[in-house]
Amino acid sequence: MQIYKKFMLREIREFRNRVYHKEPICFKGNIVDFSQAIQIRKFIFQITDWIDPKLLAVMIYYDNIINKIPQHYHPAEN
């Protein structure tokens, strides 16, 4: 589990760096692809839940990222 947490943190950090350096985060060539952004969101939620489940509840309450992505670009949330 510890290795998986390190993996998630590394992926979040690399994604954050791409955002900070204004690199494309949802395009692969000419194709719109939100899959990495959606996966990073899930990683952030998992790490937050590990740190403080009450904080996760607040994040979920205010989260509207999925609402900003057109439905046909991501799988249904469970």
GROMACS elastic network, one bead per residue, 0.5 to 0.9 nm:
[ bonds ]
;  ai    aj funct       b0    kb
    1     4     6  0.50756   500
    1     5     6  0.63206   500
    1     6     6  0.87499   500
    2     5     6  0.51327   500
    2     6     6  0.63457   500
    2     7     6  0.86494   500
    3     6     6  0.51015   500
    3     7     6  0.61852   500
    3     8     6  0.87064   500
    4     8     6  0.61864   500
    4     9     6  0.86215   500
    5     8     6  0.50460   500
    5     9     6  0.61374   500
    5    10     6  0.85286   500
    5    43     6  0.87858   500
    5    46     6  0.88822   500
    5    47     6  0.73102   500
    6     9     6  0.50997   500
    6    10     6  0.60841   500
    6    11     6  0.85751   500
    7    10     6  0.51429   500
    7    11     6  0.61959   500
    7    12     6  0.86518   500
    8    11     6  0.51098   500
    8    12     6  0.61403   500
    8    13     6  0.85644   500
    8    40     6  0.79821   500
    8    43     6  0.58290   500
    8    44     6  0.79668   500
    8    46     6  0.87767   500
    8    47     6  0.78225   500
    9    12     6  0.50765   500
    9    13     6  0.60686   500
    9    14     6  0.85621   500
    9    43     6  0.78633   500
    9    44     6  0.82592   500
    9    47     6  0.79610   500
   10    13     6  0.50875   500
   10    14     6  0.61037   500
   10    15     6  0.85357   500
   11    14     6  0.51675   500
   11    15     6  0.61137   500
   11    16     6  0.85133   500
   11    40     6  0.71524   500
   11    43     6  0.83443   500
   12    15     6  0.51365   500
   12    16     6  0.60493   500
   12    17     6  0.85923   500
   12    40     6  0.59581   500
   12    41     6  0.85442   500
   12    43     6  0.72830   500
   12    44     6  0.72107   500
   13    16     6  0.50102   500
   13    17     6  0.61568   500
   13    18     6  0.86853   500
   14    17     6  0.50603   500
   14    18     6  0.63233   500
   14    19     6  0.87628   500
   15    18     6  0.50906   500
   15    19     6  0.63393   500
   15    20     6  0.86420   500
   15    25     6  0.76884   500
   15    36     6  0.85248   500
   15    37     6  0.80696   500
   15    40     6  0.75297   500
   16    19     6  0.50850   500
   16    20     6  0.60805   500
   16    21     6  0.85788   500
   17    21     6  0.60442   500
   17    22     6  0.84284   500
   17    23     6  0.85144   500
   18    21     6  0.52107   500
   18    22     6  0.61250   500
   18    23     6  0.50478   500
   18    24     6  0.72891   500
   18    25     6  0.69657   500
   19    22     6  0.50089   500
   19    23     6  0.58884   500
   19    24     6  0.74743   500
   19    25     6  0.68521   500
   20    23     6  0.76574   500
   22    25     6  0.84324   500
   24    27     6  0.59191   500
   24    28     6  0.82528   500
   25    28     6  0.84598   500
   25    33     6  0.83203   500
   25    34     6  0.76897   500
   25    36     6  0.76626   500
   25    37     6  0.70490   500
   26    31     6  0.83503   500
   26    32     6  0.57487   500
   26    35     6  0.77053   500
   26    36     6  0.73803   500
   26    37     6  0.70342   500
   27    30     6  0.65325   500
   27    31     6  0.55520   500
   27    33     6  0.54146   500
   27    34     6  0.76298   500
   28    31     6  0.52139   500
   28    32     6  0.64932   500
   28    33     6  0.65669   500
   29    32     6  0.81185   500
   32    73     6  0.78670   500
   33    36     6  0.75224   500
   33    37     6  0.85190   500
   33    73     6  0.68908   500
   33    74     6  0.85336   500
   34    37     6  0.53055   500
   34    38     6  0.61501   500
   34    39     6  0.86286   500
   34    69     6  0.77584   500
   34    73     6  0.64757   500
   34    74     6  0.68615   500
   35    38     6  0.51423   500
   35    39     6  0.61163   500
   35    40     6  0.86330   500
   35    73     6  0.79910   500
   35    74     6  0.68376   500
   35    75     6  0.89686   500
   36    39     6  0.50043   500
   36    40     6  0.61015   500
   36    41     6  0.85501   500
   37    40     6  0.51288   500
   37    41     6  0.62113   500
   37    42     6  0.87490   500
   38    41     6  0.50827   500
   38    42     6  0.64184   500
   38    43     6  0.88020   500
   38    65     6  0.86608   500
   38    66     6  0.78785   500
   38    74     6  0.77967   500
   39    42     6  0.50754   500
   39    43     6  0.62899   500
   39    44     6  0.87016   500
   40    44     6  0.61287   500
   40    45     6  0.85793   500
   41    44     6  0.50978   500
   41    45     6  0.62805   500
   41    46     6  0.86982   500
   41    65     6  0.85515   500
   42    45     6  0.50760   500
   42    46     6  0.61896   500
   42    47     6  0.86694   500
   43    46     6  0.50375   500
   43    47     6  0.61377   500
   43    48     6  0.84476   500
   44    47     6  0.52285   500
   44    48     6  0.60029   500
   44    49     6  0.84906   500
   45    48     6  0.50636   500
   45    49     6  0.60270   500
   45    50     6  0.85690   500
   45    56     6  0.64595   500
   45    59     6  0.80466   500
   45    60     6  0.82788   500
   46    49     6  0.51093   500
   46    50     6  0.62567   500
   46    51     6  0.87581   500
   46    56     6  0.84421   500
   47    50     6  0.50412   500
   47    51     6  0.63039   500
   47    52     6  0.86514   500
   48    51     6  0.50370   500
   48    52     6  0.59149   500
   48    53     6  0.68409   500
   48    54     6  0.89935   500
   48    55     6  0.68820   500
   48    56     6  0.56864   500
   48    59     6  0.87745   500
   49    52     6  0.51878   500
   49    54     6  0.76685   500
   49    55     6  0.72644   500
   49    56     6  0.53930   500
   49    57     6  0.84721   500
   50    53     6  0.66585   500
   50    56     6  0.89337   500
   51    55     6  0.82328   500
   51    56     6  0.87560   500
   52    55     6  0.53677   500
   52    56     6  0.66325   500
   53    56     6  0.50039   500
   53    57     6  0.65292   500
   53    58     6  0.89936   500
   54    57     6  0.51998   500
   54    58     6  0.66858   500
   54    59     6  0.88706   500
   55    58     6  0.51414   500
   55    59     6  0.62660   500
   55    60     6  0.86760   500
   56    60     6  0.61027   500
   56    61     6  0.85160   500
   57    60     6  0.51713   500
   57    61     6  0.61849   500
   57    62     6  0.88527   500
   58    61     6  0.50486   500
   58    62     6  0.64305   500
   58    63     6  0.84891   500
   59    62     6  0.53308   500
   59    63     6  0.57718   500
   60    63     6  0.50079   500
   60    64     6  0.82807   500
   61    64     6  0.84695   500
   63    66     6  0.78548   500
   63    67     6  0.87125   500
   64    67     6  0.52574   500
   64    68     6  0.66892   500
   65    68     6  0.52401   500
   65    69     6  0.68331   500
   66    69     6  0.53189   500
   66    70     6  0.79916   500
   66    71     6  0.82419   500
   66    74     6  0.83741   500
   66    77     6  0.85944   500
   67    70     6  0.72134   500
   67    71     6  0.80346   500
   68    71     6  0.88479   500
   69    72     6  0.83153   500
   69    73     6  0.67008   500
   69    74     6  0.74516   500
   70    73     6  0.56675   500
   70    74     6  0.74605   500
   71    74     6  0.58026   500
   71    75     6  0.74676   500
   71    76     6  0.77053   500
   72    75     6  0.75262   500
   74    77     6  0.83952   500
